[in-house]
Amino acid sequence: MDGRIVDFEDAHIHVLNHTFHYGVGVFEGIRGYATARGAAIFRLPEHVRRLITSAKLYHMPIPFTAEQIERAVLETQAANDILPSYIRPIVYRGEPSLGVKNSKGKVSLAIAVIPAKKYLGEGSEEGVRAKISPFRKPHSDAIPSFAKASGNYTSSYLAGVDAQKDGYEEAILLDQNGFVAEGSGENIFLVRDEKLYTPGLESDILLGVTRKSVIQIATDLGYPVVEKLISMNELLTADEAFFTGTYAEIAPIKEISHFSIGEHTPGPITREILAVFQKAIRGDEPKYRDWLSIVPSLATRPLARARK
Ligand SMILES: Cc1ncc(COP(=O)(O)O)c(C=O)c1O
């Protein structure tokens, strides 16, 4: 927290903090994996860049540079014997402050490392069931989707819980015009006639780091990827569909609101992309080795040694 390693039990902030009351905080979800070269963080610079962009959109100047934040993530991972890990940096105003228009209060950064679980449930790699949500993505004119902000997740929460209560693993949110946007915590792709399609920025999506990685992998495999407006009809009649996200990784979708997707889940192209992605996160794919930042060893981590 703000440059110090703090024990889990001591990681407190005041109940009247601004972020808690108004959702004005920005965060990241990052993954740590075990690789042959040791613990490694997947696409760390991309996540830190998005964190800084999110903070900028909410008038929250982070009092650390990108390099310092990257180093802090590596050192927090090094201080925790946890892999695979889910890493949560959060930028917040932690001091008591109930005025909504607080753009001047102290901005803090905390980074947590927790054990990663299967976000969409055990067996999700064999296919999940998703529901088209009655809750739509807010338009970016109201809540900028570029920013991964705490407040955005009231919408994800409502959609996700609605789907869960109906027995689905995940919700698919449409944008304000009725086009497909994304899952409550994932981007979405469909496959038709050996081409991939995914909603673009005009559907008020979060620009996912996994989405970007999948676009790269699919392109390198020779599959064209088209970013465009996607209607519900197109999604329901796709050959294949899958979610992408840091926590969910690549999750094939087998059913959407009682329509089965494709003939087999995962479909052949999803399976092919998934196989390359799994090699990439383990450091077994030389082409994507620079997607991993290796966590420094114990001897070179001054921050962790200063643990209180
Ligand atoms: C709403 C939303 N969309 C998309 C994503 C996927 O983004 P990424 O691949 O960067 O994790 C996430 C997860 O972070 C999310 O919460």
The ligand as an ORCA input file, in Angstrom:
! r2SCAN-3c Opt
* xyz 0 1
  C     -16.102     -5.527    -18.253
  C     -14.878     -6.234    -18.692
  N     -14.665     -6.408    -20.017
  C     -13.574     -7.050    -20.476
  C     -12.629     -7.570    -19.608
  C     -11.430     -8.272    -20.160
  O     -10.279     -7.462    -20.054
  P      -8.839     -8.090    -19.822
  O      -8.622     -9.101    -20.884
  O      -7.915     -6.932    -19.910
  O      -8.843     -8.715    -18.462
  C     -12.808     -7.410    -18.232
  C     -11.840     -7.949    -17.279
  O     -10.920     -7.307    -16.888
  C     -13.947     -6.728    -17.761
  O     -14.160     -6.561    -16.460
*
